């Protein structure tokens, strides 16, 4: 039932489909496994940009890693253009280089310092047995499409600034013209003016090309600017999912409400009002609860957000709310309306 | 031998990472030049020995036994009348070769194991590591002696190969750590997503990263290997007579030590120099990454001794100063920074003419992009500038006392008690080895001179003050057991331990999640309201500034471009940089429409020393014109009315009128659309 809602109406087959994905980590051999992602499902259609938002520990990066094959899921299924890629090895992934690519958060460590930009950008092509000349041509095309001069190819990453490096990382993703690009916090390490430049470049990409973008971010403002749909995660579970404009402007789930209210806007007047609201909410909720992460963690019966939620009642602590449809979006809350 | 040759050799020895070019530079240190030079000299002399040797190494002349240095035998002769110079250098070739062999064997065994262990994860790693541990437990000397007993001492190369095998274990241990940390780098993940296989990842991505450590280890092992080799030869397990070896020559010399001590000198000195050269080379190679690291960490180096300010010229504020219009001060200001300039030692200025006033119970925000000098400005108040930055002029008055020019010793009683600091990343600032309680009570006891019981009581009170729900439990916890938000609350409690009047917070919420950030900002605001402490907050986030600050100073390229109350500056900005920063932010209020594209500020903040002569923002400013090439002063605009903002822009007034006109026009259009 829920899947039907998450499916995009536009296309018959999504570019990327994630079904009931769960990921568990085991930190030590005697430790209890920690559930990082708990039964998450979503689709991304061709040409669509979907934001995955949450705080640290919400499982958003783990989902990106699972899609990229860097983390093996313990349950669920991931399909790329209809092909099951849940447990494919690196060797098998070589053939998918043309379909699935990634941009990582930290442009300072995501580019090998030992290779020229040209080698880095052309690397995925070389795995596909593209001829050296053709690869150079494509790399030059990719690097100019992100607004860097062609001679950047012969230089090393340390000769570029953070914003330029992130453009290089983007060029590496674009060079094989993939169907799906996973972006894990691509602008969070950048300065404000550089961030605006890269965000505009991504917006350009979103409007001009037909890539499906999975955009992982902790910054709701960035997601609101860039994404068509947004999925709000908390403790590895989907709290709310729907059109980005609706969810960010009129959130329904108490967690989305808290998250949107917490993002500070550069208007002192509005921030003063928000502070007053926040103070009222904290006074209402048991002060300081949840600090110790003694919350109903994943795996427990109740809603994961209940310990921090100002509107939590007994049913929230006893029963995990199932995602239900509410005005064109999915909300996993007993009380949202 | 020319310097170029030295560097060429050094380059070959160091196996530099391509495109970095920093290893050869590191060898320009005295130790590096000596180490590489000496080893190269030895290699050349022994390789060309047949061309210059005055005698054959085994040519005896019993008439000239045990001679000192002379014209026919420069370094004298041994007990059989053989030329010492010839023999020392005849021995060097095989010695160096054998030592190199052991090093090559050690790395040839260790490196593939390291790559496999790092790539294949726990199972392979355990197997290889247990093997290495067994090897490490073996007594090297005894095994070598046993081997000598079995095969005889003549076969140096076989013995050195075995030595290499034994040395592979410590090499493995060292390199494994490096490889594992490299494996966690994002670019390895990126390569995997690119479809790069494990072998290629090892060769193209991991090996270059291990180059420096490999070079350091290799040169040290080389020295060790030369020593072990000579030791064996000294005991009589070296190359059989009459073949020369350093250890053998020293052994021979030791028999005549009392009658002819000279004989000991040439072989001993050459052996010592060779071992020292190898170690010096290793040190020089090891120094280079550290230097890099230090450079990278430099902006954050806070515990370095603070240099005395060069020339403090306190300049009192004149009543006619334009600054009077900033912040209608209630009483005497707590902090008064006047015309402060900071400069790199013998370099360009990094902050110029900074003037700030802060009253008790007020929050001042310093905002700007990275590289604008906002962190340095805040650190200057604490006297905690990094060593290469010094105060070149201006005054810092805190509670009426002049801080500029104070020595470290004079500043110390003020730190923590008068002015305290909240760090950026609490997890880095707290010591993971000690409990929160011991760190907090230590602070309290130091600042308030109280007993431990009293300190614990106060610590609980402090933790409650910063909003920690279960303070007793928090005291027992170690920092890593805390969430990020709690850790930041603890560092705030520690900063408050000395009851400071001024808190300096450098990006105090950047490392935190937004909801936690909101809590911490609320906490700080509450502390300001309750205790009357003043806060200087450094941030790049206009939202954070809007949330907590009363006053704002927008910094660009080392000086303030706009200064005033937060409401005035953020809701009604004058300077094009402030306007652009606000428009570049994707954080919008719920009722604001999402723009199609964000406003971009082209280019980057110019580095200190590259600031334009006129308006420093002019090259990036869309409104710059001819008169922006002249320096601009920070001046009040809009009169001394309610918004007494100071702006550093020649066209401020004009631009404002222009903007108002545009807004009016678009408003009219909106109105017209609404009507139609």
Interface residues (C-beta under 8 A of the other chain):
Chain A: X55 X56 X68 X69 X70 X90 X91 X93 X94 X95 X96 X97 X100 X101 X102 X104 X105 X106 X109 X110 X111 X112 X113 X114 X115 X116 X123 X124 X127 X128 X156 X158 X161 X163 X169 X172 X191 X192 X193 X194 X195 X196 X197 X199 X200 X203 X218 X219 X220 X221 X222 X224 X225 X245 X248 X249 X250 X258 X259 X260 X261 X262 X263 X264 X265 X266 X267 X268 X269 X270 X271 X274 X275 X278 X279 X282 X287 X288 X289 X291 X292 X293
Chain B: X17 X18 X19 X20 X185 X186 X187 X189 X190 X191 X192 X193 X194 X195 X196 X197 X198 X204 X205 X208 X209 X369 X370 X467 X468 X469 X470 X473 X483 X484 X485 X486 X513 X514 X515 X516 X517 X518 X519 X521 X522 X525 X540 X541 X542 X543 X544 X545 X546 X547 X549 X566 X567 X570 X571 X580 X581 X582 X584 X585 X586 X587 X588 X589 X590 X591 X594 X595 X596 X597 X598 X599 X600 X601 X604
